[in-house]
């Protein structure tokens, strides 16, 4: 094993195991002591038994030796199995702890890291390291448990064999070197293949979800793409299978080579021993002892070489996993300052010289964004597709950080504020609505346990969801989605959007962000929501993102975003009179969005 593994990964594994289960140290030493006891019994007692038979010591003496052997060997074997069972049980706890650590880390990582495809591919590796029984943390710790015991046994047998015959040790040493080389090569090749397979495994999981998830069912059937999806699945599966065949082929080659080397080793060693017995250089008792030691030694060395090769092969995975656990999460970018006090009952937001582009992109979304949103102001953000409307919202919520420039909250740099406290000020409705397979109450409040029923009912009435809620037989206990329970129900796009609006209203943040909040609502529901917004947004600073320009007219000002910054800003009437891009976009939509027969001239 490389020193890098010995000094870092090994320390990481054993220290984390010690923190979780200190009793592992007892099992470790108990296993070594019992293994040594068993090794002594297996190697010495048969020699004494043969010696007694050759010397004709009598039946009583032979029986006594046999009984002593069975008692010691049996007792040692029993306690070894007992110790191993308890050790494995403790390893399950360690594995689960690492799985929870991995999941918690994923949920707390910086949002932007999930834009990296390479990182998404590695997540499957991290999950395997944390949760896999045989190749993850649990598997490595199990191998280390076996390695420690086998090293004791090998050392003992090596000493015995070296004392009796240096030539036998030489034959074994040559074989051991070749076994180690082949084992290491096989595992190294397997790791390389697993790394190359990661993108295929991720694609396969996605295709499995598409083929089985109810959410994709309508599109699959309406557009008749089932054959296409099955073909994609088959192609991906064939590529996965090709990798598996390569690994198996290499494993077969290694196995054949190992068999040949073992045959040559046994031929030389046992030929040498037989020759020694014939020529009177080796006694029958010593022959038995050497024969038993060689047999045990070769088996144990095979296990030891395989285990060490396996641990070595996991070095890169463990290093990457440790690096993953050490990644900065959102707390790393959190300031320590308290959220500033409300100014005039609310909060002013200022983007000053903000510059931003997405990771691995050469194009800047914002070159020099300057924008002030006044206390209690309702600001609409509009623009062409890809202009950066949603990006502005993500920057405000600190899902992304500007490359340069500053965002202020009541004159305070938001980077200096405690992240959790800052986000507690923001209620948000996103275009893509996420539902969770839990109860309706938990989906509406995004909390567990007790909640304010009067406040939630008021929020549902304002969002327009209350009527739907009254029609549900189980009310707040309604199971959402069918992933976990057969009686789970799904909601339409419009109902999902009303749920999202209810969440935002229930949270009651001082800053209200609405990203396409009416995209899935019917005209009546949309009208009712706009009617309620004046009341909903009273005293709040509101950012309203929409591609429907007519829906932004209730806002105090409208900011048209594009070309890396603000193109136009003002009230609806001001921008219409300006006759710029906003007017052009509004006129293009006017034929579809007329209110009460209103003409373009009246606009």
MIVOGU-840566 format. One record per residue (C-alpha): x, y, z. Coordinates in steps of 0.02 Angstrom, whole numbers, padded with zeros to 5 digits, always signed. Layout:
BEGIN
XYZ/...
END
This chain:
BEGIN
+00000+00000+00000/+00058+00176-00035/+00108+00285+00111/-00025+00408+00057/-00157+00281+00101/-00073+00226+00260/-00052+00403+00325/-00215+00481+00271/-00352+00362+00218/-00311+00234+00350/-00310+00367+00486/-00474+00437+00420/-00560+00267+00421/-00500+00211+00592/-00528+00381+00675/-00705+00395+00606/-00740+00215+00662/-00670+00255+00835/-00783+00407+00852/-00937+00307+00803/-00900+00141+00889/-00757+00135+01014/-00793-00049+01049/-00715-00091+00879/-00542-00082+00960/-00589-00223+01079/-00650-00332+00934/-00490-00294+00839/-00373-00355+00976/-00487-00499+01026/-00486-00559+00846/-00295-00552+00838/-00274-00649+01002/-00401-00783+00954/-00326-00798+00780/-00152-00826+00853/-00223-00957+00972/-00308-01046+00828/-00149-01039+00721/-00043-01115+00859/-00168-01255+00884/-00185-01295+00699/+00002-01303+00668/+00068-01384+00827/-00064-01511+00878/-00063-01612+00715/+00127-01626+00730/+00112-01691+00908/-00025-01811+00854/+00079-01884+00713/+00232-01893+00826/+00129-01988+00956/+00067-02109+00823/+00242-02137+00752/+00315-02164+00927/+00169-02277+00972/+00130-02177+01128/-00032-02270+01155/-00215-02242+01124/-00245-02140+01281/-00110-02014+01236/-00172-01999+01056/-00352-01975+01111/-00301-01843+01239/-00207-01744+01105/-00355-01758+00987/-00479-01701+01121/-00368-01555+01171/-00354-01505+00989/-00541-01511+00960/-00579-01414+01119/-00453-01274+01086/-00489-01263+00899/-00677-01272+00924/-00678-01142+01062/-00566-01025+00963/-00674-01045+00806/-00833-01012+00905/-00768-00851+00983/-00690-00795+00817/-00861-00811+00734/-00941-00722+00883/-00816-00579+00877/-00832-00563+00688/-01022-00555+00701/-01016-00414+00828/-00885-00323+00724/-00995-00331+00568/-01145-00270+00668/-01044-00118+00722/-00988-00090+00543/-01171-00074+00491/-01187+00072+00612/-01030+00152+00539/-01095+00129+00362/-01262+00209+00405/-01173+00355+00490/-01067+00385+00334/-01223+00374+00225/-01307+00507+00332/-01149+00613+00325/-01148+00598+00135/-01332+00643+00117/-01318+00789+00238/-01167+00852+00142/-01257+00843-00025/-01404+00944+00043/-01290+01077+00117/-01170+01099-00029/-01163+01259-00127/-01305+01257-00253/-01196+01298-00403/-01090+01140-00384/-01235+01039-00456/-01209+01126-00623/-01051+01020-00643/-01086+00857-00738/-00921+00782-00680/-00970+00810-00500/-01142+00732-00530/-01056+00577-00599/-00946+00567-00444/-01097+00575-00327/-01133+00393-00371/-00955+00351-00319/-00974+00446-00155/-01137+00356-00118/-01053+00189-00155/-00908+00230-00038/-01028+00279+00101/-01160+00145+00080/-01092-00007-00012/-01073-00162+00098/-00925-00234+00005/-00831-00091-00079/-00868+00058+00029/-00810+00113+00201/-00887-00042+00278/-00800-00155+00152/-00629-00076+00181/-00645-00084+00371/-00695-00267+00356/-00542-00301+00249/-00431-00210+00374/-00504-00321+00511/-00458-00475+00411/-00288-00405+00361/-00235-00377+00542/-00278-00557+00589/-00200-00630+00432/-00038-00534+00459/-00023-00615+00631/-00054-00788+00556/+00065-00761+00410/+00202-00699+00527/+00182-00852+00636/+00182-00976+00491/+00328-00885+00410/+00431-00904+00567/+00390-01089+00581/+00430-01124+00399/+00590-01022+00399/+00654-01120+00550/+00614-01286+00468/+00659-01249+00287/+00725-01089+00207/+00699-01165+00033/+00512-01182+00062/+00503-00999+00114/+00595-00949-00045/+00472-01045-00155/+00328-00963-00065/+00403-00789-00077/+00420-00799-00267/+00238-00853-00281/+00179-00718-00161/+00261-00580-00264/+00176-00639-00423/+00007-00656-00336/+00021-00478-00267/+00064-00408-00438/-00082-00494-00525/-00205-00451-00386/-00155-00267-00385/-00167-00258-00574/-00341-00335-00575/-00409-00215-00444/-00328-00063-00525/-00410-00111-00690/-00579-00133-00603/-00569+00042-00527/-00527+00117-00696/-00677+00031-00773/-00793+00086-00632/-00740+00268-00657/-00774+00259-00843/-00943+00177-00809/-01004+00314-00691/-01088+00420-00829/-01173+00264-00898/-01236+00216-00724/-01309+00391-00698/-01393+00385-00869/-01462+00212-00831/-01539+00273-00668/-01621+00417-00760/-01690+00303-00897/-01756+00184-00765/-01849+00329-00685/-01921+00385-00853/-01981+00209-00892/-02063+00182-00722/-02112+00355-00657/-02295+00403-00678/-02245+00584-00709/-02174+00538-00881/-02318+00423-00928/-02427+00545-01023/-02290+00611-01138/-02225+00435-01172/-02396+00375-01228/-02459+00529-01319/-02302+00548-01422/-02274+00362-01443/-02093+00365-01387/-02092+00203-01286/-01991+00110-01419/-01867+00253-01429/-01843+00254-01240/-01824+00065-01234/-01692+00075-01373/-01598+00208-01273/-01606+00095-01121/-01543-00054-01222/-01399+00045-01296/-01346+00108-01126/-01364-00066-01049/-01256-00141-01188/-01119-00013-01151/-01129-00055-00966/-01121-00240-01007/-00967-00212-01116/-00876-00136-00966/-00930-00284-00858/-00866-00408-00988/-00697-00320-00991/-00682-00332-00802/-00736-00515-00801/-00615-00557-00941/-00471-00479-00846/-00526-00571-00689/-00528-00736-00784/-00351-00706-00848/-00291-00669-00671/-00378-00826-00605/-00296-00938-00737/-00126-00864-00700/-00153-00889-00513/-00199-01072-00540/-00043-01103-00644/+00071-01018-00517/-00010-01113-00373/+00016-01278-00464/+00200-01241-00495/+00222-01185-00314/+00141-01343-00243/+00241-01453-00363/+00406-01378-00304/+00365-01371-00118/+00284-01540-00099/+00414-01621-00212/+00550-01548-00102/+00462-01611+00056/+00437-01787-00012/+00619-01791-00066/+00671-01739+00110/+00565-01876+00192/+00633-02010+00074/+00812-01960+00111/+00781-01950+00298/+00814-01764+00309/+00636-01724+00365/+00541-01824+00496/+00361-01876+00471/+00306-01761+00612/+00400-01612+00537/+00332-01657+00366/+00156-01647+00437/+00193-01480+00520/+00272-01405+00363/+00134-01475+00252/-00001-01400+00363/+00091-01234+00379/+00118-01220+00191/-00064-01258+00155/-00123-01133+00283/+00009-01005+00233/-00037-01009+00049/-00223-00992+00083/-00197-00849+00203/-00073-00761+00089/-00198-00771-00053/-00329-00691+00059/-00204-00562+00122/-00145-00513-00052/-00325-00499-00113/-00375-00394+00038/-00223-00278+00025/-00248-00260-00162/-00430-00218-00131/-00389-00087+00002/-00257-00013-00113/-00383-00007-00257/-00501+00096-00150/-00369+00228-00117/-00427+00350-00252/-00610+00326-00208/-00577+00360-00024/-00472+00512-00065/-00612+00582-00174/-00742+00541-00041/-00639+00629+00092/-00619+00777-00024/-00807+00778-00049/-00838+00781+00140/-00715+00925+00156/-00799+01031+00023/-00859+01199+00082/-01045+01198+00109/-01158+01349+00114/-01101+01388+00292/-00930+01431+00221/-01002+01580+00128/-01110+01633+00273/-01069+01793+00363/-01091+01820+00548/-01182+01984+00554/-01364+01993+00603/-01493+02045+00476/-01512+02235+00479/-01668+02309+00554/-01812+02348+00438/-01808+02524+00364/-01977+02610+00356/-02054+02441+00393/-01965+02347+00254/-01806+02314+00157/-01716+02401+00015/-01616+02293-00105/-01474+02361-00212/-01372+02274-00347/-01214+02376-00372/-01095+02339-00517/-01139+02153-00513/-01046+02042-00635/-01091+01858-00656/-01076+01708-00771/-01118+01526-00742/-00980+01399-00707/-00896+01332-00865/-00980+01468-00969/-00887+01604-01062/-01039+01716-01080/-01078+01841-00942/-01261+01852-00893/-01225+02018-00808/-01081+02133-00854/-01126+02280-00744/-01295+02261-00660/-01354+02411-00560/-01529+02405-00487/-01614+02472-00331/-01778+02400-00266/-01856+02519-00142/-01936+02475+00024/-02111+02406-00004/-02093+02419-00193/-02165+02292-00314/-02039+02272-00454/-02072+02167-00609/-01923+02087-00697/-01952+02053-00883/-01841+02013-01031/-01809+01895-01174/-01772+01711-01142/-01597+01690-01072/-01584+01872-01019/-01554+01824-00837/-01722+01853-00752/-01714+01698-00642/-01527+01721-00620/-01559+01888-00533/-01672+01798-00409/-01541+01663-00378/-01409+01795-00343/-01526+01882-00222/-01559+01719-00128/-01371+01681-00129/-01388+01520-00225/-01250+01597-00330/-01120+01728-00288/-01073+01875-00403/-00902+01867-00481/-00884+02049-00432/-00995+02185-00367/-01105+02189-00212/-01286+02158-00166/-01347+02264-00020/-01491+02241+00101/-01533+02405+00185/-01355+02460+00150/-01276+02299+00217/-01176+02180+00105/-01277+02018+00106/-01115+01917+00107/-01083+01983+00281/-01251+01921+00346/-01288+01754+00427/-01354+01651+00281/-01494+01563+00374/-01558+01725+00451/-01548+01814+00284/-01645+01681+00190/-01777+01679+00326/-01827+01851+00261/-01868+01783+00088/-02027+01695+00034/-02015+01624-00142/-02125+01546-00276/-02024+01460-00411/-02078+01416-00586/-02037+01231-00558/-02142+01170-00412/-02072+01031-00304/-02189+00919-00205/-02130+00796-00074/-02199+00623-00038/-02261+00672+00135/-02424+00741+00204/-02512+00891+00129/-02483+00990+00290/-02295+00961+00278/-02298+01010+00094/-02394+01170+00130/-02290+01226+00280/-02125+01137+00243/-02114+01102+00429/-02140+00947+00536/-02249+00938+00689/-02365+01076+00747/-02415+01222+00634/-02527+01376+00641/-02692+01315+00567/-02775+01486+00560/-02623+01561+00473/-02617+01415+00350/-02803+01427+00310/-02784+01613+00278/-02636+01579+00163/-02735+01447+00066/-02881+01567+00044/-02767+01701-00026/-02679+01579-00143/-02843+01503-00204/-02802+01328-00140/-02929+01325+00002/-03073+01260-00104/-02968+01112-00162/-02914+01080+00017/-03096+01069+00075/-03129+00934-00055/-02994+00819+00014/-03063+00682+00126/-02908+00670+00237/-02872+00857+00239/-02700+00896+00308/-02660+00709+00323/-02681+00683+00136/-02531+00588+00068/-02450+00681-00077/-02384+00578-00225/-02384+00389-00241/-02198+00356-00215/-02218+00296-00035/-02404+00255-00021/-02532+00190-00144/-02665+00311-00080/-02554+00461-00121/-02626+00590-00239/-02548+00707-00365/-02602+00884-00406/-02625+00977-00569/-02501+01108-00626/-02616+01247-00566/-02644+01164-00397/-02456+01140-00376/-02430+01324-00408/-02562+01369-00278/-02473+01255-00154/-02310+01348-00189/-02395+01516-00164/-02471+01452-00001/-02296+01404+00059/-02232+01579+00023/-02379+01663+00108/-02367+01549+00260/-02182+01587+00281/-02227+01772+00272/-02053+01836+00228/-02022+02022+00216/-01958+01997+00038/-02075+01908-00081/-02000+01831-00240/-02121+01765-00371/-02041+01681-00522/-02179+01650-00652/-02307+01619-00513/-02457+01614-00631/-02383+01508-00772/-02495+01359-00733/-02648+01454-00673/-02807+01479-00772/-02863+01655-00815/-02985+01668-00669/-02858+01603-00543/-02728+01722-00614/-02846+01870-00600/-02892+01825-00421/-02709+01810-00373/-02670+01982-00444/-02820+02050-00350/-02751+01976-00189/-02571+02030-00219/-02604+02207-00161/-02655+02138+00008/-02528+01996+00007/-02381+02111-00029/-02428+02252+00088/-02269+02310+00177/-02161+02186+00080/-02030+02212-00052/-02089+02111-00202/-01991+02047-00352/-02107+01980-00486/-02029+01884-00632/-02142+01851-00781/-02143+01833-00970/-02324+01893-00976/-02301+02080-00988/-02485+02117-00958/-02472+02031-00789/-02338+02152-00731/-02447+02307-00739/-02495+02295-00556/-02312+02323-00509/-02243+02494-00462/-02099+02481-00586/-02041+02365-00724/-01858+02324-00760/-01817+02256-00933/-01659+02150-00922/-01541+02107-01064/-01368+02135-01137/-01287+02106-00967/-01386+02235-00870/-01542+02345-00862/-01601+02401-01034/-01755+02498-00979/-01837+02534-00812/-01992+02630-00761/-02179+02615-00742/-02282+02527-00873/-02344+02692-00944/-02169+02766-00946/-02098+02618-01041/-02241+02618-01167/-02213+02802-01201/-02026+02771-01217/-02064+02662-01369/-01915+02548-01343/-01896+02360-01328/-02028+02346-01191/-02157+02429-01303/-02108+02313-01445/-02127+02158-01335/-02291+02221-01261/-02366+02255-01432/-02313+02082-01490/-02413+02006-01346/-02558+02129-01353/-02657+02027-01478/-02664+01886-01352/-02680+01988-01192/-02819+02119-01203/-02905+02173-01046/-03088+02222-01063/-03071+02266-01246/-02933+02390-01212/-02842+02452-01368/-02659+02479-01395/-02689+02667-01398/-02760+02665-01224/-02603+02579-01165/
END
